[in-house]
Amino acid sequence: MKVVTMAGGVIVLAGIAAWMGLAHGCEEPKGQGVIAGEVKITPALASRVSPTDVLFIIVRRPQGPPRPIAVKRIDQPRFPVSFEITNDDVMVEGSELKGMVELVVRLDKDGRAGPPQPGDLEGRFDRNPTLVGGRDLEITIDKAY
């Protein structure tokens, strides 16, 4: 019984360390926060893309405030769209991309950031939350508002 309890404690501590950006025993070096990949769109929604749409790739903390940590804006996207988000895209000065994050992409019809509006399209990384550092992430837009 002690082994099971100890294993559970180790798993909890590993989860906390990952969330805080301390996975693998130390913090990521400053300036190394990167998330990269590709955004696709389901064939059923592809006909809804127009030349004036704006693609937002949004990085948030899991179970944190709804405001993003970082955002990448791509005007007139042509799918599939490659992306890379770095510390240069962080929205709060002094913050860094590290630890556990959630990725959401929104194809926005009016080009203004904010809550989704009717006509906007969205997708989420299917393995949210994930650690900063992933470079081959695939996100598919599969939801319409």
N, C-alpha and C positions, 0 to 999 in steps of 0.2 A: 504494500500500500504506500510506503514511503517513496518508492521509486516513481509511482504514478504521480504523486503529489509534486515531487521534485521536477519531473519532466514537465508537468503543467506550468510550474513556476518559471522554468527555463523558456518555455514557449512564450509566455506572457512577457518576460523581459526582452526576448528577441523582438517581439512585436513592438514594444515601446521603443527599443533602440532603433528599429527601422523607421518608425514614425518620426523620431527626432533626428533622423539623418545620421545615426551612429552605427549603422550596419557595418559589419566587417571590422569592428573594433575602433574605428576612428571616423571623424567627420570628413566629408568630401573637402578637398582643398578649395579655397576660395576661387571663384571664377570657373569651376568645373561643372556646375549644374547645367545639364543639357537633357532635353527630351526631344526625340526626333522620330519621324515615321512618315506615314502616308495616310491621307484621308480619301476614302472611296465613297461612292453613293450607290444605293441599291438601284437596279434597273427600273423598278416601279416608280421611283421618285426622280430619276434623271431628267425626265421631260419638264420638270418644274423649275429647273435651273435657268436663270436669265442672265444676260450679260451685266446687269447692274447689281447683282447679288454680291454680298461681301461674306467671306468665310472668316469666322472667329474661332481660333483654337484657344480654349480657356483652361487654365490650370487652377485648381482650388485645393484647399486642404480638406481631407475627408472629415465629415462631421464638424467642420469649422464654419465660420461665417460665410454667407453666400458670395461675398466679394472675392474676385479672383486674386490669386497671387501674381499671375502673369497672363498676358494675352498676346496672341499673334494675330494680326489682321492681314488678310489676303484679299485684295480687290480683284474682281473678275476671275474667279478661280476656274480652272479647267481640270476636270477630274480624270485620273487620280491626281491629287495634289500632295507633293512632298512638303514637309515642314521641319523646322528646327526651332525650338524655343530654348533660349539661353538666359543667363542672368541679365542680359541687356533688355529683355522683355518683361522683367519684373516691374510691377506697378508701384511698389512702395520702396522708396529709396532706403538703402541699407539692408533690404531683405535679400535672401538668396533662394534659388531653387535647390531644395534638399529635402530629404526625408520622403514620406509618403504623400502622394498627391492623387487627385482625380482629374481625368481629362474628359472634357466635353467639347464637341465641335458644333457650331451653329452656322447654318447658311441663312443669312439675314437679308430679308427683302428690302428693308429701308436703310440698311447700312449703319444703323445706330446701335451701339452696344446697349444692353439692358435685358430685361426679361423677354422671353420669346413672345412673338405676336402671331396672329393668324397668318398663315402662309409661310412662316419660317420652318426650316427643316433642321433636324438635330440628330446627333449620334453620340454615343459614349463608348469609351474604351471598354471592351468586354471583360477586362481583368482589373477594373478599378477596385480599390486603390492600388497604385503601383509605385515603385521607387523611382525617384529621379535617376536618370542615367540610361534609361532605355533608348535605343537608337533604331529599332526596327518595329515600332508600334504601328498597328493597323487599326484605324477607326473607320467604321462604316456609318454613313448617314442613313438612318432607317426609320425616322419618325417625322411626321408632319403635324404642325399645329394648325 
